[in-house]
Amino acid sequence: MLTAEEKPVPAAGRAAPAPQRKRIPARRGRPGGGSRPRRSALLTALMTLPLLYSLMPLVWLAINSTKSRDQLFSTFGLWFGDDFALWDNITGVLTYNDGIYLRWLANTVLYVAIGAVGATLLAALAGYGLAKYDFPGRRAFLAVVVGAVAVPSTALAVPAFLLFGELGLTNTPLAVLIPLLVTPFGLFLLYSYANEAIPDEIIDAARVDGAGDFRIFFSIALRLLSPALVSIFLLEVVSAWNNYFLPLIMLNDPQWFPLTVGLNQWNAQANTADGEVITHLVITGSLLTIIPLVIVFITLQRFWQSGLAAGSTKG
């Protein structure tokens, strides 16, 4: 056996091998060694309160839609009445006042179809242009867009009414559709998303192959922007479907009312001298109004979450 003095010395310029350390497997789960994190009853209770607060109006709406007008005010609000009058109420909603509810539904679908699709397309064009083109005033325009996000739409309703009044567009569908086409938040979200989702190399390669700007946008950019486009489209659908204040001040003819204004008119007619109390029809009509939104939201929920999360972390 070699003594300490006789052990070989490593050659000059060659480092001695480092001693190997024994790898200790990392523990999973809690620091105390458990496999599952401990559940907190307090946090569960705190999260349940907002859930109940959000679901309570929907439960109340669904339960009271099954009641007749007499039972609506004589029974407990969070439980069913003696008679199940849901189908009678639906029939009443669809046939009351010569079926005006169906006309309001058609108007709402028109405003949503043109407003949501148009706003999404315009936001995509503007956001893509801001992200991928350099032009004079680009920074100033982007600053205006960011500032417009903080301005509530209700603050612009009265100036828009005065402007459309001068143009003779009040009491027409254009007075509702034109403001719906402008979405500063959607423009900024698509600008942030396009900065990272569309590489400049792809655009340069398409130009080398002879593609024009519009062909690049519609053939390449729209596909890469699809998650963000679905997010903006869903947000615009919800905004246009629930639009109330703008059509309230813009429209006087009930034939052009959306569902929100029309149902409020039904509810307000009980305060008139000869008005009929149809609160049960207002509640049932409100239930029918939210069903299309719920279907669209559940259908596009996966795309909405991914697109909104991606747009909020890029740029």
Buried (B, 14 or more C-beta within 10 A) or exposed (E): EEEEEEEEEEEEEEEEEEEEEEEEEEEEEEEEEEEEEEEEEEEEEEEEEEEEEEEEEEEEBBBBBBBBBEBBEEBEEEEBBEEEBBEBBBEBBBEBBEEBBEBBBEBBBBBBEBBBBBBBBBBBBBBBBBBBEEEEEEEEBBEEBBEBEEEEBEEBBEEBBEBBEEEEBBBBBBBBBBBBBBBBBBBBBBBBBBBBBBEEEEBEEBEEEEBEBEEBBEEBBBEBBBBBBBBBBBBBBBBBBBBEEBBBBBBEEBEBBBBBBBBBBBBEBEEEEEEEBBBBBBBBBBBBBBEBBEEBBEEBEEBBEBBBEBBEEBE
